[in-house]
Amino acid sequence: MSIELDKPDRQQAIESIQRYFTENMEAPIGNMTAGALLNFFLQEIGPCIYNKAVADARARMQARLDDVEFEVQEDVFTYWRKFEKARNKKG
């Protein structure tokens, strides 16, 4: 599965890569080189980040489902307990 960015995000990512090179490297890079570097990262590293995000989201959702199960769980077979409690109070 390839990770695609929409056009505005892709352009902003390319500009950010160019700025990083301008401020932190010996030589700036051009638009095409930054785009190629972005493509490399999306193809090579992007799936790792994506898979981690999916796993994190799944864990959070599972934790919420566990909470829901606890919160809405009802006691079973309670009909006779009402009568036993009433009898114990009388006797």
C-alpha atoms as an extended CHARMM CRD file, in Angstrom:
* protein
*
        91  EXT
         1         1  MET       CA              0.0000000000        0.0000000000        0.0000000000  PROA      1               0.0000000000
         2         2  SER       CA              1.5520000000        3.2670000000       -1.0400000000  PROA      2               0.0000000000
         3         3  ILE       CA              1.0830000000        6.3570000000        1.0570000000  PROA      3               0.0000000000
         4         4  GLU       CA             -0.1310000000        9.3210000000       -0.9410000000  PROA      4               0.0000000000
         5         5  LEU       CA             -0.2550000000       12.9380000000        0.1510000000  PROA      5               0.0000000000
         6         6  ASP       CA             -2.7480000000       15.3690000000       -1.2740000000  PROA      6               0.0000000000
         7         7  LYS       CA             -1.2790000000       18.1490000000       -3.3770000000  PROA      7               0.0000000000
         8         8  PRO       CA             -1.1690000000       20.9140000000       -0.7100000000  PROA      8               0.0000000000
         9         9  ASP       CA              0.3860000000       18.5850000000        1.8930000000  PROA      9               0.0000000000
        10        10  ARG       CA              2.9070000000       17.2700000000       -0.6120000000  PROA      10              0.0000000000
        11        11  GLN       CA              3.9220000000       20.8070000000       -1.5750000000  PROA      11              0.0000000000
        12        12  GLN       CA              4.2710000000       21.8110000000        2.0680000000  PROA      12              0.0000000000
        13        13  ALA       CA              6.3710000000       18.7000000000        2.7780000000  PROA      13              0.0000000000
        14        14  ILE       CA              8.6810000000       19.4780000000       -0.1490000000  PROA      14              0.0000000000
        15        15  GLU       CA              9.0870000000       23.0740000000        1.0460000000  PROA      15              0.0000000000
        16        16  SER       CA              9.8400000000       21.8060000000        4.5470000000  PROA      16              0.0000000000
        17        17  ILE       CA             12.5150000000       19.4340000000        3.2250000000  PROA      17              0.0000000000
        18        18  GLN       CA             14.0610000000       22.2620000000        1.2210000000  PROA      18              0.0000000000
        19        19  ARG       CA             14.0700000000       24.5210000000        4.2670000000  PROA      19              0.0000000000
        20        20  TYR       CA             15.6630000000       21.7750000000        6.3660000000  PROA      20              0.0000000000
        21        21  PHE       CA             18.4740000000       21.4030000000        3.8440000000  PROA      21              0.0000000000
        22        22  THR       CA             18.9380000000       25.1600000000        3.5960000000  PROA      22              0.0000000000
        23        23  GLU       CA             19.1910000000       25.5860000000        7.3670000000  PROA      23              0.0000000000
        24        24  ASN       CA             20.9850000000       22.3840000000        8.3620000000  PROA      24              0.0000000000
        25        25  MET       CA             23.0490000000       21.1000000000        5.4470000000  PROA      25              0.0000000000
        26        26  GLU       CA             25.9740000000       22.4860000000        3.4890000000  PROA      26              0.0000000000
        27        27  ALA       CA             23.9570000000       22.9960000000        0.3060000000  PROA      27              0.0000000000
        28        28  PRO       CA             20.2910000000       23.5850000000       -0.4120000000  PROA      28              0.0000000000
        29        29  ILE       CA             18.3500000000       21.1840000000       -2.6320000000  PROA      29              0.0000000000
        30        30  GLY       CA             15.9280000000       21.9270000000       -5.4000000000  PROA      30              0.0000000000
        31        31  ASN       CA             12.2480000000       21.1950000000       -5.7000000000  PROA      31              0.0000000000
        32        32  MET       CA             12.7020000000       18.0000000000       -7.7640000000  PROA      32              0.0000000000
        33        33  THR       CA             15.3500000000       16.5870000000       -5.4500000000  PROA      33              0.0000000000
        34        34  ALA       CA             13.2210000000       17.3310000000       -2.3910000000  PROA      34              0.0000000000
        35        35  GLY       CA             10.2450000000       15.6630000000       -4.1170000000  PROA      35              0.0000000000
        36        36  ALA       CA             12.3470000000       12.5840000000       -4.8770000000  PROA      36              0.0000000000
        37        37  LEU       CA             13.5370000000       12.4500000000       -1.2800000000  PROA      37              0.0000000000
        38        38  LEU       CA              9.9500000000       12.7390000000       -0.0740000000  PROA      38              0.0000000000
        39        39  ASN       CA              8.9260000000        9.8760000000       -2.3950000000  PROA      39              0.0000000000
        40        40  PHE       CA             11.7320000000        7.7400000000       -0.9980000000  PROA      40              0.0000000000
        41        41  PHE       CA             10.6760000000        8.3910000000        2.5960000000  PROA      41              0.0000000000
        42        42  LEU       CA              7.0100000000        7.7410000000        1.8220000000  PROA      42              0.0000000000
        43        43  GLN       CA              7.8260000000        4.4220000000        0.1480000000  PROA      43              0.0000000000
        44        44  GLU       CA             10.5900000000        3.2350000000        2.4540000000  PROA      44              0.0000000000
        45        45  ILE       CA              9.7150000000        4.5640000000        5.9060000000  PROA      45              0.0000000000
        46        46  GLY       CA              6.0790000000        5.5910000000        5.5100000000  PROA      46              0.0000000000
        47        47  PRO       CA              4.6660000000        2.0600000000        5.8970000000  PROA      47              0.0000000000
        48        48  CYS       CA              6.4770000000        1.6200000000        9.2420000000  PROA      48              0.0000000000
        49        49  ILE       CA              4.9630000000        4.8360000000       10.5540000000  PROA      49              0.0000000000
        50        50  TYR       CA              1.5520000000        3.9320000000        9.1400000000  PROA      50              0.0000000000
        51        51  ASN       CA              1.6110000000        0.4550000000       10.7030000000  PROA      51              0.0000000000
        52        52  LYS       CA              2.6330000000        1.8970000000       14.0710000000  PROA      52              0.0000000000
        53        53  ALA       CA             -0.1890000000        4.4420000000       13.9030000000  PROA      53              0.0000000000
        54        54  VAL       CA             -2.7030000000        1.7030000000       13.0650000000  PROA      54              0.0000000000
        55        55  ALA       CA             -1.4400000000       -0.4300000000       15.9640000000  PROA      55              0.0000000000
        56        56  ASP       CA             -1.6450000000        2.5370000000       18.3580000000  PROA      56              0.0000000000
        57        57  ALA       CA             -5.1740000000        3.3940000000       17.1890000000  PROA      57              0.0000000000
        58        58  ARG       CA             -6.2290000000       -0.2430000000       17.5520000000  PROA      58              0.0000000000
        59        59  ALA       CA             -4.8400000000       -0.4030000000       21.0950000000  PROA      59              0.0000000000
        60        60  ARG       CA             -6.6720000000        2.7930000000       22.0760000000  PROA      60              0.0000000000
        61        61  MET       CA             -9.9280000000        1.5550000000       20.5660000000  PROA      61              0.0000000000
        62        62  GLN       CA             -9.5570000000       -1.8120000000       22.3150000000  PROA      62              0.0000000000
        63        63  ALA       CA             -8.9870000000       -0.0410000000       25.6400000000  PROA      63              0.0000000000
        64        64  ARG       CA            -12.1690000000        1.9780000000       25.1030000000  PROA      64              0.0000000000
        65        65  LEU       CA            -14.1120000000       -1.1550000000       24.1670000000  PROA      65              0.0000000000
        66        66  ASP       CA            -12.8620000000       -2.8110000000       27.3400000000  PROA      66              0.0000000000
        67        67  ASP       CA            -14.0660000000        0.2180000000       29.3360000000  PROA      67              0.0000000000
        68        68  VAL       CA            -17.4730000000        0.1070000000       27.6370000000  PROA      68              0.0000000000
        69        69  GLU       CA            -17.8470000000       -3.5800000000       28.4090000000  PROA      69              0.0000000000
        70        70  PHE       CA            -17.0840000000       -2.8870000000       32.0740000000  PROA      70              0.0000000000
        71        71  GLU       CA            -19.3720000000        0.1590000000       32.2710000000  PROA      71              0.0000000000
        72        72  VAL       CA            -22.4270000000       -1.4080000000       30.6560000000  PROA      72              0.0000000000
        73        73  GLN       CA            -22.0550000000       -4.9200000000       32.0540000000  PROA      73              0.0000000000
        74        74  GLU       CA            -25.1420000000       -5.9750000000       33.9730000000  PROA      74              0.0000000000
        75        75  ASP       CA            -25.3700000000       -8.5070000000       36.7540000000  PROA      75              0.0000000000
        76        76  VAL       CA            -27.1800000000      -11.6610000000       35.7600000000  PROA      76              0.0000000000
        77        77  PHE       CA            -29.7680000000      -13.7320000000       37.5960000000  PROA      77              0.0000000000
        78        78  THR       CA            -30.6680000000      -11.0000000000       40.0730000000  PROA      78              0.0000000000
        79        79  TYR       CA            -34.3820000000      -11.6830000000       40.3890000000  PROA      79              0.0000000000
        80        80  TRP       CA            -34.1320000000      -13.9470000000       43.4400000000  PROA      80              0.0000000000
        81        81  ARG       CA            -31.4540000000      -11.8440000000       45.1310000000  PROA      81              0.0000000000
        82        82  LYS       CA            -34.0220000000       -9.0690000000       45.6810000000  PROA      82              0.0000000000
        83        83  PHE       CA            -36.2170000000      -11.4530000000       47.6440000000  PROA      83              0.0000000000
        84        84  GLU       CA            -33.3340000000      -12.9120000000       49.6170000000  PROA      84              0.0000000000
        85        85  LYS       CA            -32.2160000000       -9.4420000000       50.6970000000  PROA      85              0.0000000000
        86        86  ALA       CA            -35.7580000000       -8.5570000000       51.7470000000  PROA      86              0.0000000000
        87        87  ARG       CA            -36.0450000000      -11.7990000000       53.7230000000  PROA      87              0.0000000000
        88        88  ASN       CA            -32.7200000000      -11.2150000000       55.4550000000  PROA      88              0.0000000000
        89        89  LYS       CA            -33.8560000000       -7.7470000000       56.5600000000  PROA      89              0.0000000000
        90        90  LYS       CA            -37.0810000000       -9.1660000000       58.0660000000  PROA      90              0.0000000000
        91        91  GLY       CA            -35.4970000000      -12.0920000000       59.8090000000  PROA      91              0.0000000000
